Every structure is written in structure tokens, then in C-alpha cells.
Amino acid sequence: MKQMLDLFGMLLIGDGLLSVLHPRRHCLLWEVGPGPCRKVVDEFVEHPSAARVAGAVELLLGVWLAFGQEDRKAVMERLGI
């Protein structure tokens, strides 16, 4: 399970970082699939600031998942959460 969380965390970190650095270009890569999915992607393409915020949240979630349970507790305590 730990390895799966690490892998998922790495994927989120990479995807989130690309969304923060190049939101429009990165979102256009995901313009595939059913119509509702493409509509969401189109909104992010039109609003790169929203894509950057979503990417930052994704990046933080990926880092949080990559930490082990004990490390998560320590990070949460440091952040006052």
C-alpha cells in the first residue's frame, strides 16, 4: 500500500507541477475523453490562474501522500493543522 501511495503521490506531484508552470499547454494535453471532461479542461485552458491553483493543490496533495503516516503527522503539526 505504501508503494501505491508513493506512486500516486509522484504522479500528482508531476502533473501538479506541470499545471503550475505551463497551465494552458498542460491542460491541452488532457483534452481527450467524453464531452464533460473536455468542458472542464476547456475551462482551465480559458482560465490559467484556476489551472495553476488546481495544480498547486494537486502538488501539495501529492507531497502529502508521498510522506509516510508518521511523517504526515509531523508535517501537519508543523503547519498547525
Biopython code that builds the backbone (N, CA, C, O; Angstrom):
import numpy as np
from Bio.PDB.StructureBuilder import StructureBuilder

atoms = [
    (1, "MET", "N", (0.828, -1.196, 0.000)),
    (1, "MET", "CA", (0.000, 0.000, 0.000)),
    (1, "MET", "C", (0.873, 1.260, 0.000)),
    (1, "MET", "O", (0.562, 2.234, -0.686)),
    (2, "LYS", "N", (1.957, 1.235, 0.767)),
    (2, "LYS", "CA", (2.858, 2.387, 0.830)),
    (2, "LYS", "C", (3.424, 2.713, -0.542)),
    (2, "LYS", "O", (3.523, 3.880, -0.920)),
    (3, "GLN", "N", (3.796, 1.668, -1.290)),
    (3, "GLN", "CA", (4.348, 1.896, -2.626)),
    (3, "GLN", "C", (3.308, 2.494, -3.565)),
    (3, "GLN", "O", (3.640, 3.335, -4.400)),
    (4, "MET", "N", (2.059, 2.071, -3.436)),
    (4, "MET", "CA", (0.994, 2.619, -4.279)),
    (4, "MET", "C", (0.764, 4.098, -3.953)),
    (4, "MET", "O", (0.562, 4.911, -4.856)),
    (5, "LEU", "N", (0.794, 4.442, -2.669)),
    (5, "LEU", "CA", (0.634, 5.844, -2.276)),
    (5, "LEU", "C", (1.804, 6.683, -2.779)),
    (5, "LEU", "O", (1.614, 7.812, -3.229)),
    (6, "ASP", "N", (3.002, 6.134, -2.701)),
    (6, "ASP", "CA", (4.177, 6.845, -3.223)),
    (6, "ASP", "C", (4.053, 7.074, -4.727)),
    (6, "ASP", "O", (4.334, 8.165, -5.224)),
    (7, "LEU", "N", (3.633, 6.041, -5.439)),
    (7, "LEU", "CA", (3.477, 6.153, -6.890)),
    (7, "LEU", "C", (2.409, 7.188, -7.242)),
    (7, "LEU", "O", (2.626, 8.036, -8.108)),
    (8, "PHE", "N", (1.270, 7.121, -6.579)),
    (8, "PHE", "CA", (0.201, 8.081, -6.821)),
    (8, "PHE", "C", (0.663, 9.493, -6.461)),
    (8, "PHE", "O", (0.358, 10.453, -7.169)),
    (9, "GLY", "N", (1.399, 9.614, -5.357)),
    (9, "GLY", "CA", (1.949, 10.913, -4.970)),
    (9, "GLY", "C", (2.888, 11.470, -6.022)),
    (9, "GLY", "O", (2.842, 12.663, -6.325)),
    (10, "MET", "N", (3.737, 10.623, -6.583)),
    (10, "MET", "CA", (4.662, 11.079, -7.628)),
    (10, "MET", "C", (3.910, 11.556, -8.862)),
    (10, "MET", "O", (4.273, 12.566, -9.464)),
    (11, "LEU", "N", (2.871, 10.834, -9.235)),
    (11, "LEU", "CA", (2.077, 11.241, -10.394)),
    (11, "LEU", "C", (1.403, 12.591, -10.153)),
    (11, "LEU", "O", (1.377, 13.450, -11.033)),
    (12, "LEU", "N", (0.862, 12.762, -8.957)),
    (12, "LEU", "CA", (0.215, 14.036, -8.628)),
    (12, "LEU", "C", (1.221, 15.187, -8.600)),
    (12, "LEU", "O", (0.927, 16.289, -9.063)),
    (13, "ILE", "N", (2.398, 14.923, -8.058)),
    (13, "ILE", "CA", (3.430, 15.963, -7.994)),
    (13, "ILE", "C", (3.826, 16.404, -9.396)),
    (13, "ILE", "O", (3.891, 17.601, -9.676)),
    (14, "GLY", "N", (4.088, 15.454, -10.267)),
    (14, "GLY", "CA", (4.493, 15.794, -11.636)),
    (14, "GLY", "C", (3.403, 16.526, -12.393)),
    (14, "GLY", "O", (3.669, 17.541, -13.037)),
    (15, "ASP", "N", (2.182, 16.025, -12.323)),
    (15, "ASP", "CA", (1.073, 16.654, -13.025)),
    (15, "ASP", "C", (0.792, 18.042, -12.453)),
    (15, "ASP", "O", (0.550, 18.992, -13.199)),
    (16, "GLY", "N", (0.825, 18.151, -11.125)),
    (16, "GLY", "CA", (0.587, 19.448, -10.489)),
    (16, "GLY", "C", (1.648, 20.471, -10.851)),
    (16, "GLY", "O", (1.333, 21.632, -11.111)),
    (17, "LEU", "N", (2.895, 20.050, -10.869)),
    (17, "LEU", "CA", (3.988, 20.966, -11.210)),
    (17, "LEU", "C", (3.858, 21.464, -12.647)),
    (17, "LEU", "O", (4.050, 22.651, -12.912)),
    (18, "LEU", "N", (3.536, 20.574, -13.566)),
    (18, "LEU", "CA", (3.352, 20.996, -14.958)),
    (18, "LEU", "C", (2.174, 21.959, -15.087)),
    (18, "LEU", "O", (2.221, 22.892, -15.888)),
    (19, "SER", "N", (1.126, 21.738, -14.306)),
    (19, "SER", "CA", (-0.021, 22.647, -14.336)),
    (19, "SER", "C", (0.330, 24.023, -13.795)),
    (19, "SER", "O", (-0.191, 25.032, -14.270)),
    (20, "VAL", "N", (1.203, 24.067, -12.811)),
    (20, "VAL", "CA", (1.626, 25.349, -12.245)),
    (20, "VAL", "C", (2.537, 26.092, -13.225)),
    (20, "VAL", "O", (2.397, 27.302, -13.408)),
    (21, "LEU", "N", (3.460, 25.376, -13.850)),
    (21, "LEU", "CA", (4.445, 26.023, -14.714)),
    (21, "LEU", "C", (3.883, 26.421, -16.079)),
    (21, "LEU", "O", (4.157, 27.520, -16.562)),
    (22, "HIS", "N", (3.101, 25.540, -16.701)),
    (22, "HIS", "CA", (2.561, 25.784, -18.051)),
    (22, "HIS", "C", (1.102, 25.327, -18.091)),
    (22, "HIS", "O", (0.793, 24.310, -18.713)),
    (23, "PRO", "N", (0.210, 26.058, -17.442)),
    (23, "PRO", "CA", (-1.168, 25.566, -17.292)),
    (23, "PRO", "C", (-1.901, 25.340, -18.614)),
    (23, "PRO", "O", (-2.546, 24.306, -18.787)),
    (24, "ARG", "N", (-1.814, 26.266, -19.525)),
    (24, "ARG", "CA", (-2.573, 26.137, -20.763)),
    (24, "ARG", "C", (-2.064, 24.960, -21.599)),
    (24, "ARG", "O", (-2.850, 24.129, -22.054)),
    (25, "ARG", "N", (-0.765, 24.897, -21.795)),
    (25, "ARG", "CA", (-0.182, 23.822, -22.598)),
    (25, "ARG", "C", (-0.460, 22.460, -21.975)),
    (25, "ARG", "O", (-0.803, 21.506, -22.674)),
    (26, "HIS", "N", (-0.310, 22.376, -20.662)),
    (26, "HIS", "CA", (-0.512, 21.093, -19.987)),
    (26, "HIS", "C", (-1.986, 20.674, -20.047)),
    (26, "HIS", "O", (-2.285, 19.499, -20.260)),
    (27, "CYS", "N", (-2.894, 21.615, -19.865)),
    (27, "CYS", "CA", (-4.318, 21.277, -19.922)),
    (27, "CYS", "C", (-4.720, 20.795, -21.317)),
    (27, "CYS", "O", (-5.541, 19.888, -21.453)),
    (28, "LEU", "N", (-4.144, 21.399, -22.339)),
    (28, "LEU", "CA", (-4.476, 20.978, -23.702)),
    (28, "LEU", "C", (-4.085, 19.522, -23.963)),
    (28, "LEU", "O", (-4.678, 18.863, -24.817)),
    (29, "LEU", "N", (-3.088, 19.021, -23.230)),
    (29, "LEU", "CA", (-2.706, 17.612, -23.371)),
    (29, "LEU", "C", (-3.806, 16.676, -22.876)),
    (29, "LEU", "O", (-3.890, 15.526, -23.308)),
    (30, "TRP", "N", (-4.652, 17.171, -21.966)),
    (30, "TRP", "CA", (-5.704, 16.356, -21.369)),
    (30, "TRP", "C", (-7.050, 16.558, -22.047)),
    (30, "TRP", "O", (-8.075, 16.135, -21.512)),
    (31, "GLU", "N", (-7.070, 17.189, -23.204)),
    (31, "GLU", "CA", (-8.326, 17.446, -23.902)),
    (31, "GLU", "C", (-8.746, 16.217, -24.720)),
    (31, "GLU", "O", (-8.807, 16.255, -25.949)),
    (32, "VAL", "N", (-9.026, 15.148, -24.010)),
    (32, "VAL", "CA", (-9.477, 13.897, -24.613)),
    (32, "VAL", "C", (-10.605, 13.343, -23.755)),
    (32, "VAL", "O", (-10.831, 13.812, -22.639)),
    (33, "GLY", "N", (-11.296, 12.366, -24.265)),
    (33, "GLY", "CA", (-12.325, 11.718, -23.471)),
    (33, "GLY", "C", (-13.710, 12.262, -23.738)),
    (33, "GLY", "O", (-13.945, 12.960, -24.725)),
    (34, "PRO", "N", (-14.630, 11.930, -22.836)),
    (34, "PRO", "CA", (-16.018, 12.346, -23.015)),
    (34, "PRO", "C", (-16.192, 13.860, -22.953)),
    (34, "PRO", "O", (-15.345, 14.571, -22.413)),
    (35, "GLY", "N", (-17.287, 14.338, -23.507)),
    (35, "GLY", "CA", (-17.582, 15.765, -23.571)),
    (35, "GLY", "C", (-17.487, 16.499, -22.247)),
    (35, "GLY", "O", (-16.876, 17.566, -22.197)),
    (36, "PRO", "N", (-18.073, 15.969, -21.151)),
    (36, "PRO", "CA", (-17.987, 16.686, -19.873)),
    (36, "PRO", "C", (-16.536, 16.889, -19.405)),
    (36, "PRO", "O", (-16.205, 17.925, -18.829)),
    (37, "CYS", "N", (-15.687, 15.906, -19.653)),
    (37, "CYS", "CA", (-14.268, 16.037, -19.276)),
    (37, "CYS", "C", (-13.598, 17.130, -20.097)),
    (37, "CYS", "O", (-12.819, 17.924, -19.571)),
    (38, "ARG", "N", (-13.903, 17.165, -21.379)),
    (38, "ARG", "CA", (-13.314, 18.195, -22.245)),
    (38, "ARG", "C", (-13.789, 19.587, -21.846)),
    (38, "ARG", "O", (-13.034, 20.554, -21.951)),
    (39, "LYS", "N", (-15.037, 19.696, -21.388)),
    (39, "LYS", "CA", (-15.552, 21.000, -20.948)),
    (39, "LYS", "C", (-14.785, 21.510, -19.733)),
    (39, "LYS", "O", (-14.481, 22.700, -19.644)),
    (40, "VAL", "N", (-14.474, 20.621, -18.806)),
    (40, "VAL", "CA", (-13.691, 21.013, -17.626)),
    (40, "VAL", "C", (-12.305, 21.472, -18.059)),
    (40, "VAL", "O", (-11.813, 22.501, -17.596)),
    (41, "VAL", "N", (-11.684, 20.713, -18.941)),
    (41, "VAL", "CA", (-10.353, 21.070, -19.437)),
    (41, "VAL", "C", (-10.402, 22.416, -20.159)),
    (41, "VAL", "O", (-9.507, 23.244, -19.990)),
    (42, "ASP", "N", (-11.442, 22.634, -20.961)),
    (42, "ASP", "CA", (-11.580, 23.907, -21.682)),
    (42, "ASP", "C", (-11.668, 25.088, -20.716)),
    (42, "ASP", "O", (-11.127, 26.158, -20.992)),
    (43, "GLU", "N", (-12.348, 24.896, -19.588)),
    (43, "GLU", "CA", (-12.442, 25.966, -18.585)),
    (43, "GLU", "C", (-11.051, 26.297, -18.036)),
    (43, "GLU", "O", (-10.714, 27.467, -17.855)),
    (44, "PHE", "N", (-10.252, 25.269, -17.775)),
    (44, "PHE", "CA", (-8.895, 25.506, -17.280)),
    (44, "PHE", "C", (-8.023, 26.161, -18.343)),
    (44, "PHE", "O", (-7.170, 26.985, -18.016)),
    (45, "VAL", "N", (-8.222, 25.809, -19.608)),
    (45, "VAL", "CA", (-7.462, 26.437, -20.690)),
    (45, "VAL", "C", (-7.793, 27.927, -20.757)),
    (45, "VAL", "O", (-6.909, 28.762, -20.949)),
    (46, "GLU", "N", (-9.083, 28.250, -20.594)),
    (46, "GLU", "CA", (-9.518, 29.643, -20.652)),
    (46, "GLU", "C", (-9.132, 30.431, -19.402)),
    (46, "GLU", "O", (-9.014, 31.656, -19.452)),
    (47, "HIS", "N", (-8.936, 29.742, -18.289)),
    (47, "HIS", "CA", (-8.602, 30.397, -17.019)),
    (47, "HIS", "C", (-7.330, 29.775, -16.435)),
    (47, "HIS", "O", (-7.407, 28.952, -15.523)),
    (48, "PRO", "N", (-6.162, 30.164, -16.957)),
    (48, "PRO", "CA", (-4.918, 29.543, -16.495)),
    (48, "PRO", "C", (-4.634, 29.753, -15.009)),
    (48, "PRO", "O", (-3.952, 28.936, -14.390)),
    (49, "SER", "N", (-5.147, 30.832, -14.435)),
    (49, "SER", "CA", (-4.930, 31.034, -12.990)),
    (49, "SER", "C", (-5.633, 29.949, -12.187)),
    (49, "SER", "O", (-5.094, 29.460, -11.194)),
    (50, "ALA", "N", (-6.828, 29.572, -12.609)),
    (50, "ALA", "CA", (-7.546, 28.487, -11.934)),
    (50, "ALA", "C", (-6.799, 27.168, -12.106)),
    (50, "ALA", "O", (-6.746, 26.352, -11.187)),
    (51, "ALA", "N", (-6.227, 26.968, -13.280)),
    (51, "ALA", "CA", (-5.441, 25.752, -13.517)),
    (51, "ALA", "C", (-4.208, 25.730, -12.616)),
    (51, "ALA", "O", (-3.820, 24.676, -12.112)),
    (52, "ARG", "N", (-3.599, 26.892, -12.418)),
    (52, "ARG", "CA", (-2.420, 26.956, -11.529)),
    (52, "ARG", "C", (-2.806, 26.626, -10.086)),
    (52, "ARG", "O", (-2.082, 25.909, -9.394)),
    (53, "VAL", "N", (-3.949, 27.152, -9.634)),
    (53, "VAL", "CA", (-4.401, 26.855, -8.271)),
    (53, "VAL", "C", (-4.682, 25.360, -8.125)),
    (53, "VAL", "O", (-4.264, 24.736, -7.150)),
    (54, "ALA", "N", (-5.388, 24.793, -9.094)),
    (54, "ALA", "CA", (-5.668, 23.355, -9.053)),
    (54, "ALA", "C", (-4.369, 22.553, -9.078)),
    (54, "ALA", "O", (-4.247, 21.545, -8.382)),
    (55, "GLY", "N", (-3.401, 22.997, -9.878)),
    (55, "GLY", "CA", (-2.110, 22.323, -9.937)),
    (55, "GLY", "C", (-1.364, 22.402, -8.619)),
    (55, "GLY", "O", (-0.727, 21.435, -8.202)),
    (56, "ALA", "N", (-1.439, 23.555, -7.960)),
    (56, "ALA", "CA", (-0.772, 23.707, -6.663)),
    (56, "ALA", "C", (-1.408, 22.793, -5.615)),
    (56, "ALA", "O", (-0.705, 22.188, -4.805)),
    (57, "VAL", "N", (-2.730, 22.695, -5.634)),
    (57, "VAL", "CA", (-3.417, 21.793, -4.704)),
    (57, "VAL", "C", (-3.023, 20.344, -4.990)),
    (57, "VAL", "O", (-2.778, 19.563, -4.070)),
    (58, "GLU", "N", (-2.965, 20.003, -6.256)),
    (58, "GLU", "CA", (-2.560, 18.651, -6.660)),
    (58, "GLU", "C", (-1.122, 18.362, -6.223)),
    (58, "GLU", "O", (-0.815, 17.265, -5.757)),
    (59, "LEU", "N", (-0.265, 19.336, -6.374)),
    (59, "LEU", "CA", (1.134, 19.201, -5.965)),
    (59, "LEU", "C", (1.237, 18.967, -4.461)),
    (59, "LEU", "O", (1.963, 18.076, -4.019)),
    (60, "LEU", "N", (0.519, 19.758, -3.680)),
    (60, "LEU", "CA", (0.545, 19.593, -2.217)),
    (60, "LEU", "C", (-0.036, 18.250, -1.792)),
    (60, "LEU", "O", (0.485, 17.608, -0.880)),
    (61, "LEU", "N", (-1.105, 17.826, -2.442)),
    (61, "LEU", "CA", (-1.692, 16.526, -2.123)),
    (61, "LEU", "C", (-0.704, 15.403, -2.440)),
    (61, "LEU", "O", (-0.587, 14.439, -1.683)),
    (62, "GLY", "N", (-0.003, 15.531, -3.553)),
    (62, "GLY", "CA", (0.990, 14.525, -3.914)),
    (62, "GLY", "C", (2.123, 14.441, -2.912)),
    (62, "GLY", "O", (2.567, 13.347, -2.564)),
    (63, "VAL", "N", (2.596, 15.589, -2.444)),
    (63, "VAL", "CA", (3.657, 15.600, -1.433)),
    (63, "VAL", "C", (3.146, 14.975, -0.138)),
    (63, "VAL", "O", (3.851, 14.200, 0.509)),
    (64, "TRP", "N", (1.916, 15.317, 0.232)),
    (64, "TRP", "CA", (1.332, 14.782, 1.460)),
    (64, "TRP", "C", (1.209, 13.262, 1.373)),
    (64, "TRP", "O", (1.516, 12.558, 2.334)),
    (65, "LEU", "N", (0.760, 12.754, 0.221)),
    (65, "LEU", "CA", (0.632, 11.307, 0.053)),
    (65, "LEU", "C", (1.982, 10.606, 0.055)),
    (65, "LEU", "O", (2.096, 9.476, 0.531)),
    (66, "ALA", "N", (3.003, 11.269, -0.473)),
    (66, "ALA", "CA", (4.328, 10.643, -0.558)),
    (66, "ALA", "C", (4.974, 10.474, 0.811)),
    (66, "ALA", "O", (5.827, 9.606, 0.995)),
    (67, "PHE", "N", (4.568, 11.302, 1.773)),
    (67, "PHE", "CA", (5.088, 11.138, 3.131)),
    (67, "PHE", "C", (4.463, 9.901, 3.765)),
    (67, "PHE", "O", (3.324, 9.551, 3.457)),
    (68, "GLY", "N", (5.199, 9.246, 4.642)),
    (68, "GLY", "CA", (4.633, 8.148, 5.408)),
    (68, "GLY", "C", (3.684, 8.696, 6.463)),
    (68, "GLY", "O", (3.637, 9.904, 6.692)),
    (69, "GLN", "N", (2.927, 7.812, 7.106)),
    (69, "GLN", "CA", (1.941, 8.237, 8.098)),
    (69, "GLN", "C", (2.574, 9.066, 9.215)),
    (69, "GLN", "O", (2.035, 10.106, 9.593)),
    (70, "GLU", "N", (3.690, 8.624, 9.733)),
    (70, "GLU", "CA", (4.353, 9.376, 10.812)),
    (70, "GLU", "C", (4.855, 10.723, 10.306)),
    (70, "GLU", "O", (4.740, 11.735, 10.999)),
    (71, "ASP", "N", (5.409, 10.734, 9.099)),
    (71, "ASP", "CA", (5.880, 11.987, 8.526)),
    (71, "ASP", "C", (4.724, 12.951, 8.296)),
    (71, "ASP", "O", (4.882, 14.157, 8.483)),
    (72, "ARG", "N", (3.560, 12.436, 7.894)),
    (72, "ARG", "CA", (2.386, 13.287, 7.687)),
    (72, "ARG", "C", (1.991, 13.981, 8.974)),
    (72, "ARG", "O", (1.683, 15.173, 8.974)),
    (73, "LYS", "N", (1.999, 13.234, 10.077)),
    (73, "LYS", "CA", (1.635, 13.823, 11.369)),
    (73, "LYS", "C", (2.596, 14.950, 11.728)),
    (73, "LYS", "O", (2.162, 16.007, 12.188)),
    (74, "ALA", "N", (3.885, 14.741, 11.526)),
    (74, "ALA", "CA", (4.876, 15.764, 11.842)),
    (74, "ALA", "C", (4.681, 17.002, 10.975)),
    (74, "ALA", "O", (4.767, 18.126, 11.470)),
    (75, "VAL", "N", (4.419, 16.805, 9.691)),
    (75, "VAL", "CA", (4.200, 17.931, 8.784)),
    (75, "VAL", "C", (2.951, 18.693, 9.193)),
    (75, "VAL", "O", (2.963, 19.923, 9.217)),
    (76, "MET", "N", (1.872, 17.985, 9.517)),
    (76, "MET", "CA", (0.625, 18.625, 9.921)),
    (76, "MET", "C", (0.830, 19.433, 11.201)),
    (76, "MET", "O", (0.294, 20.533, 11.336)),
    (77, "GLU", "N", (1.606, 18.888, 12.138)),
    (77, "GLU", "CA", (1.881, 19.616, 13.385)),
    (77, "GLU", "C", (2.672, 20.889, 13.110)),
    (77, "GLU", "O", (2.391, 21.938, 13.689)),
    (78, "ARG", "N", (3.661, 20.794, 12.225)),
    (78, "ARG", "CA", (4.457, 21.980, 11.883)),
    (78, "ARG", "C", (3.610, 23.059, 11.239)),
    (78, "ARG", "O", (3.827, 24.250, 11.462)),
    (79, "LEU", "N", (2.643, 22.634, 10.437)),
    (79, "LEU", "CA", (1.768, 23.590, 9.755)),
    (79, "LEU", "C", (0.635, 24.069, 10.659)),
    (79, "LEU", "O", (-0.110, 24.979, 10.295)),
    (80, "GLY", "N", (0.504, 23.461, 11.831)),
    (80, "GLY", "CA", (-0.543, 23.854, 12.759)),
    (80, "GLY", "C", (-1.918, 23.339, 12.362)),
    (80, "GLY", "O", (-2.942, 23.936, 12.697)),
    (81, "ILE", "N", (-1.926, 22.222, 11.644)),
    (81, "ILE", "CA", (-3.204, 21.652, 11.198)),
    (81, "ILE", "C", (-3.582, 20.489, 12.081)),
    (81, "ILE", "O", (-4.625, 19.869, 11.873)),
]
sb = StructureBuilder()
sb.init_structure("model")
sb.init_model(0)
sb.init_chain("A")
sb.init_seg("    ")
for serial, (resi, resn, name, xyz) in enumerate(atoms, 1):
    if name == "N":
        sb.init_residue(resn, " ", resi, " ")
    sb.init_atom(name, np.array(xyz, "f"), 0.0, 1.0, " ", f" {name:<3s}", serial, name[0])
structure = sb.get_structure()
